[in-house]
Amino acid sequence: MLLLNGSGCLDALIAPDVARALDAFVTKTITPLPRDGNAPVRIAETEHGMLNAIGLANPGREKFLDEVLPHLRELGFPLWVSVGGFAADEYAETCAALDDVTIELNLSCPNVDEAPESAAEIVGACRAATDLPLYAKLSPAAWDVADTARAVEAAGADGLSLVNTIRGLSLDERTLRPTLERGSGGYSGPALKPIALAAVYACARATTIPIVGMGGVRTGRDALELIAAGASAVALGTVLFSDPDAPLRVRTELDVERSARGFDSAHDARGIAHWTDAGQRADVHANVL
């Protein structure tokens, strides 16, 4: 099984040992120009998760390519670069400037204005700009995320990242005003897992490309459930803020969970949620990373 981090949930230059416990490292989202992000307060804990309204704070494409990426390469692990923008051509220009990485297209950040083009149009523009692997990170907010998944696959996506955060709001218990300066933010944490499972399950039936499942993963059991729903890989997000040992722990727990169910490897459990009572896979493809 491939284990990654969710974009923005880990800084490999600050915590390289944590990153090395993963199978690949995913960068923060990079935009063409530098961004300071939204004004604080922009992170708030909730009863069942976390809200963030960071707003894609990043050094910008030029500084990332010239300074950050070379240092990341020195750490010696596979890199995924999260690419963002506010128009299809901005995404494509960044993709064209990259080499020897996997690209995750952030098509669904709830904390900034989105590009006017559809997810499929952005993927199509990026596909024309690069031959590198392209993963489309989709929002769980769409009622039929499988329809979007089919569209980005047709446009040239090599895989899916499911799911991004979903918009949420919390209020200060004393003032009853929003806890985040921006108001709403992206909601992540344990409560996101059923939403992520539903998206992975639906998209595994609808597409033929591999899926990175993410959202609410805290334990090996959580990871196994995403794999059973159809994910080929799993990403850890909010848990990394409180438990830097989560990669090793989740990997160990996953081995225990799959072994207890009679699977020789986590891969053998992939898509079992789609199996029929007769023990046959139903409407889920076998593509893996």
Secondary structure, 3 states (H helix, E strand, C coil): CEEEECCCCCCCCCCHHHHHCCCCEECCCECCCCECCCCCCCEEEECCEEEECCCCCECCHHHHHHHHHHHHHHCCCCEEEEECCCCHHHHHHHHHCCCCCEEEEECCCCCCCCCCCCHHHHHHHHHHHCCCCEEEECCCCCCCHHHHHHHHHHHCCCEEEECCCEEECCECCCCCCECECCECEEEECHHHHHHHHHHHHHHHHHCCCCEEEECCCCCHHHHHHHHHHCCCEEEECCHHHHCCCHHHHHHHHHHHHHHHCCCCCHHHHCCHHHCCCCCCCCCCCCCCC
